[in-house]
């Protein structure tokens, strides 16, 4: 059986409270977890430029082959940084970090923009000051060690991470988490409503009989209250109450 737009709207309206409650619970839970249970994570970064240190810009013409070589070397340097040779030295020289070489490798992220000679080192930590110290230490050790590893001196520190008074955490982002939770929970709730309607094969109304069985309605039995069947006294009470409310009745359709 194919459903049209009115059928979809009818299903949603029939289970609107289920959808609203599900979305509300998920959204509030996400907000509470994001604001009160997730620890803030801060990010600090440095930039390194790959260029020959003995080149004097403005006095010599830029050698395009040298620039291209430096750009290709960046991929090598990105791998060299995340090795025990570099991170092990950082862990040894900075024991206050309480991090092993493997932990530092996992913590440091290295990236570069295509066709540039600039590398960016990024560190995330629950303490902004610690993130600054780690990324600066890794940058300094790499700059000191690369001449002996690659036999070249072409890495310079472009800018280092600095301390700020009121750092802003990069995650969690409560507003983004709440927005995502709202959208995802709404999709799940609507899907659940359609699934429940699809699995519900019971017939409840005259319209269902006409729609599924294509048969006319012969009779309709109204719901009878329990007090109407409790005896003469209860029936008398029920009849007095029935004068105010709508009485139970049986309808026969010809």
MOLIN-V361967 format. One record per helix or strand. SS is the DSSP state (a for helix, b for strand). FROM is the first residue (numbers start at 1). TO is the last residue. If there is no record, write none. Layout:
BEGIN
[[SS | FROM | TO] [SS | FROM | TO]]
END
This chain:
BEGIN
[[a | 5 | 14] [a | 16 | 37] [b | 41 | 50] [b | 57 | 57] [b | 60 | 60] [a | 64 | 81] [a | 84 | 93] [a | 95 | 97] [a | 101 | 107] [b | 108 | 112] [b | 118 | 125] [a | 128 | 150] [b | 155 | 159] [b | 171 | 171] [a | 174 | 199] [a | 206 | 213] [b | 219 | 221] [a | 226 | 229] [a | 232 | 242] [b | 250 | 252]]
END
